Amino acid sequence: MKRRDFVATALSSLATCTCGYARRASAKPVIRGCRIAAASANDWSDLRQLMTDRFEQGLLPEECLRNAKMLGELFGVRPGFSWYNDEDGENALAVSYVFFPRQGPDGTVIIGKGLIFHFSETKYPRLAEYEETYATFATFVVIAHEFAHILQYKEGVIDSWEMEPHADFMAGWAVAQAVRRGLALRPFYKNGIDKAAETMFELGDTVFNDREHHGEPHYRAVMVRAGFDAGSLGVKEAFEKGLVWAKLERKPA
């Protein structure tokens, strides 16, 4: 199967976007990167055109909404949540702009519909023993990664590449919390999380694997596992431990 642009992603004109890759010019907004801390009014307008609150019927969209609510509680953040048309590159985004103030004041998490369908439809021979719960795991990790970016914005960390492995660490921490709350991820609890995380991070192209973007799949899986193993910590303690693991710093006071 052709490898997909799992995290391809932010509007091509954004100077603040540090991950992903630029596609050739087209009439539609081009997404690259998975986090956008700031942008111009025109950039936000272009992104808004891709967003939708409609999603075809299915279990995963409902799971995503429930997981978004859970992650907001776990991370102590209240971002808006929406779907968007990611036909130009399967992806998910975390932006600092508040598109939906009635949902919350902490930016917006935007999940690509194509990405969710990809996880639900793709078969992974390496994960045959976890097939029933893999889609749930993958979508949860993706959404948790974006919620971690929202928390990073609130905590004022330095805008740098290290935000990505830190978000992976916090996603792993969130998996441990979700298991305790009864999310159907039990097969991954002890012996499957490393393999599952590395497999999902291998979905991208060679740029997605570039250390200057999100990091190599194995490294990303290590960060998810480290966060998972820190599951006994509270969110503040886990956040601080993740900063050390990722070598990420806060902005000067």
BELQUI-V59746 format. One record per backbone hydrogen bond with DSSP energy under -0.5 kcal/mol. CO is the residue of the C=O (numbers start at 1). NH is the residue of the N-H. If there is no record, write none. Layout:
co = [CO & CO]
nh = [NH & NH]
This chain:
co = [4 & 5 & 8 & 11 & 30 & 32 & 33 & 34 & 36 & 40 & 41 & 42 & 43 & 44 & 45 & 46 & 47 & 47 & 48 & 50 & 52 & 58 & 59 & 60 & 61 & 62 & 63 & 64 & 65 & 66 & 67 & 68 & 69 & 70 & 71 & 72 & 72 & 78 & 80 & 82 & 83 & 84 & 84 & 86 & 90 & 91 & 93 & 94 & 95 & 97 & 100 & 100 & 107 & 108 & 109 & 110 & 111 & 112 & 113 & 114 & 115 & 116 & 117 & 118 & 123 & 124 & 125 & 127 & 128 & 130 & 130 & 131 & 133 & 134 & 135 & 136 & 137 & 138 & 139 & 140 & 141 & 142 & 143 & 144 & 145 & 146 & 147 & 148 & 149 & 150 & 151 & 152 & 152 & 153 & 156 & 158 & 160 & 161 & 161 & 162 & 163 & 164 & 165 & 166 & 167 & 168 & 169 & 170 & 171 & 172 & 173 & 174 & 175 & 176 & 177 & 178 & 179 & 183 & 185 & 186 & 188 & 192 & 193 & 194 & 195 & 196 & 197 & 198 & 199 & 200 & 201 & 203 & 205 & 207 & 208 & 210 & 210 & 210 & 216 & 217 & 218 & 219 & 220 & 221 & 222 & 223 & 224 & 225 & 226 & 227 & 228 & 230 & 234 & 235 & 236 & 237 & 238 & 239 & 240 & 241 & 242 & 243 & 243 & 249]
nh = [6 & 8 & 21 & 14 & 12 & 9 & 9 & 94 & 96 & 44 & 45 & 46 & 47 & 48 & 49 & 50 & 50 & 51 & 51 & 85 & 83 & 62 & 63 & 64 & 65 & 66 & 67 & 68 & 69 & 70 & 71 & 72 & 73 & 74 & 75 & 76 & 77 & 106 & 109 & 111 & 52 & 86 & 113 & 89 & 8 & 112 & 110 & 36 & 108 & 99 & 103 & 104 & 80 & 95 & 82 & 93 & 84 & 116 & 117 & 118 & 119 & 120 & 121 & 122 & 125 & 127 & 128 & 130 & 131 & 133 & 134 & 135 & 137 & 138 & 139 & 140 & 141 & 142 & 143 & 144 & 145 & 146 & 147 & 148 & 149 & 150 & 151 & 152 & 153 & 154 & 155 & 156 & 157 & 156 & 251 & 160 & 163 & 164 & 165 & 166 & 167 & 168 & 169 & 170 & 171 & 172 & 173 & 174 & 175 & 176 & 177 & 178 & 179 & 180 & 181 & 183 & 182 & 185 & 188 & 189 & 193 & 196 & 197 & 198 & 199 & 200 & 201 & 202 & 202 & 203 & 204 & 4 & 209 & 210 & 214 & 213 & 214 & 215 & 220 & 221 & 222 & 223 & 224 & 225 & 226 & 227 & 228 & 229 & 230 & 230 & 231 & 233 & 238 & 239 & 240 & 241 & 242 & 243 & 244 & 245 & 246 & 247 & 248 & 158]
